[in-house]
Amino acid sequence: MSGKLYLCATPIGNLEDITLRVLRTLKEVDLIAAEDTRNSIKLLNHFEIKTPMTSYHEYNKIEKAYTLIEKMQNGTPGISDPGEELAAMCYEAGIEVTSLPGPAACITALTLSGLPTRRFAFEAFLPSDKKERQQILKTLKDETRTMVIYEAPHHLIRTMKELLGVLGNREMTLCKELTKIHEKAEKSTIEDLIAKYEGTDVKGEYVLVIQGKSFEEIAKEEQEAYRDISLEEHMQHYLDQGMEAMKCVAKDRGISKRDVYAQINIK
């Protein structure tokens, strides 16, 4: 009988945030695969968990995954912290996978931010590759959902300046050291937060929660774009498509059909 892969959410800071279900699973499985064994051993020692642990991280994830899968195929239940690739390979090998929920920095920051939570876009860390980074930032320009981004202290100012340049001066909540002793959340604007932190000794782990673009702002920008073409050209564009030109033009420009008719007659 094959083993089973348990993907366990471990605390992002405060050890008391771990769930009872995760604690029980950590004690019952035969092997724990951890991204950072130095951090994980602190967690296991704190809760007096004696389960054997092995390292599973970015640089050994493929080779180690095959070893872990072989153990599970032979009946060893396993648990993993960073489990994206391992889970995919387990599915291919016919091994059952389950996920045990728990604390997440993105959700913690989002609920703490004071910004809309119904719809959000999670970007994690922006790419380090310059070209890819610019592509991602470009896609965020017209994002209407609240955006959540992770950042390291030594890149914080640069990232905020890039966001200011692409998004404009949006509302943003800067979350620091979530669930830890020095936790802090500041809701302001990107511009004001840059001014506050630039030139200071920035430390800690950060989550940036940024206001999405409003539908009203998008509509206004679209209306402004139509101001660059004449009313006659705008009308002709829809007439050529066999559409009700006056209604479409009025909608595009945010005015009434009566106003469109009046302006055409004046000319």
Residue pairs with C-beta under 8 A, 6 or more apart in sequence:
1 75
2 72
2 73
2 75
2 94
2 95
2 96
3 30
3 71
3 72
3 73
3 74
3 75
3 76
3 77
3 78
3 95
4 72
4 77
4 78
4 95
4 96
4 97
4 98
5 72
5 78
5 79
5 80
5 83
5 86
5 87
5 90
5 95
5 96
5 97
5 98
6 25
6 29
6 77
6 78
6 79
6 80
6 98
6 99
6 100
7 79
7 80
7 81
7 83
7 87
7 97
7 98
7 99
7 100
8 22
8 25
8 26
8 79
8 80
8 81
8 100
8 102
9 19
9 22
9 99
9 100
9 101
9 102
9 103
9 104
10 18
10 22
10 40
10 43
10 81
10 102
10 103
11 17
11 18
11 43
11 102
11 103
11 179
12 103
12 104
12 105
12 108
12 178
12 179
13 177
13 178
13 179
13 180
13 183
14 179
14 180
15 42
15 43
15 46
15 47
17 102
17 103
17 179
18 43
18 47
18 102
18 103
19 100
19 101
19 102
21 100
22 100
22 102
23 47
23 49
25 79
25 100
26 32
26 44
26 47
26 49
26 51
26 79
27 49
27 51
28 77
29 51
29 77
29 78
29 79
30 51
30 52
30 71
30 76
30 77
30 78
31 51
31 52
31 53
31 54
31 68
31 71
31 76
31 77
31 78
31 79
32 40
32 44
32 51
32 52
32 53
32 54
32 78
32 79
32 80
33 53
33 54
33 55
33 56
33 64
33 68
33 78
33 79
33 80
33 81
33 86
34 40
34 53
34 54
34 55
34 56
34 80
34 81
35 55
35 56
35 57
35 58
35 81
35 82
36 57
37 53
37 54
37 55
40 53
40 81
41 53
43 49
44 50
44 51
44 53
54 64
54 68
55 64
56 64
56 65
56 68
56 80
56 81
56 82
56 86
57 82
58 82
61 82
61 85
61 86
62 85
65 85
65 86
65 89
66 89
68 78
68 80
68 86
69 86
69 89
69 90
69 93
69 95
71 78
72 78
72 90
72 93
72 95
73 93
73 95
80 86
80 87
83 97
83 99
87 97
90 96
90 97
91 97
103 179
105 150
105 178
105 205
105 207
106 122
106 124
106 148
106 150
106 207
108 175
108 178
108 179
108 207
109 148
109 173
109 175
109 178
109 185
109 207
109 209
110 117
110 120
110 146
110 148
110 209
111 117
112 173
112 175
112 178
112 185
112 209
113 146
113 173
113 175
113 185
113 187
113 209
114 173
114 187
115 146
115 171
115 173
115 187
115 209
115 210
115 211
116 146
116 211
116 212
117 146
119 144
119 145
119 146
119 212
120 145
120 146
120 147
120 148
121 140
121 143
121 145
121 146
121 147
121 148
121 212
122 148
123 136
123 140
123 147
123 148
123 149
123 150
124 149
124 150
125 149
125 150
125 151
125 152
126 133
126 136
126 137
126 149
126 151
126 159
127 133
127 136
133 162
137 162
137 163
137 166
138 166
140 147
140 163
140 166
140 167
141 166
141 167
141 213
142 213
142 218
143 212
143 213
144 212
144 213
144 214
144 215
144 218
145 212
146 209
146 210
146 211
146 212
147 208
147 209
147 210
147 212
148 207
148 208
148 209
148 210
149 159
149 163
149 207
149 208
149 210
150 205
150 206
150 207
150 208
151 159
151 206
151 207
151 208
152 205
152 206
153 202
153 203
153 204
153 205
153 206
154 202
156 197
156 202
156 206
157 194
157 197
157 198
157 202
159 208
160 172
160 190
160 193
160 194
160 197
160 208
161 194
163 170
163 172
163 190
163 208
163 210
164 190
164 191
164 194
167 190
167 210
167 213
169 189
169 190
169 191
170 189
170 190
170 210
170 211
170 213
171 187
171 188
171 189
171 210
171 211
172 187
172 188
172 189
172 190
172 193
172 208
172 209
172 210
172 211
173 185
173 186
173 187
173 188
173 208
173 209
174 185
174 186
174 188
174 193
174 197
174 206
174 207
174 208
174 209
175 183
175 184
175 185
175 206
175 207
175 208
175 209
176 182
176 183
176 184
176 185
176 204
176 205
176 206
177 183
177 184
177 204
177 205
178 205
178 207
182 204
186 193
186 196
188 196
190 210
219 254
220 254
222 252
223 252
223 253
223 254
226 234
226 252
226 253
227 253
231 249
231 260
231 263
231 264
231 267
232 264
232 267
234 249
234 252
234 253
235 245
235 246
235 249
235 260
235 264
236 245
237 245
238 244
238 245
238 248
238 249
239 245
246 257
246 260
246 261
247 257
249 260
250 256
250 257
250 259
250 260
253 260
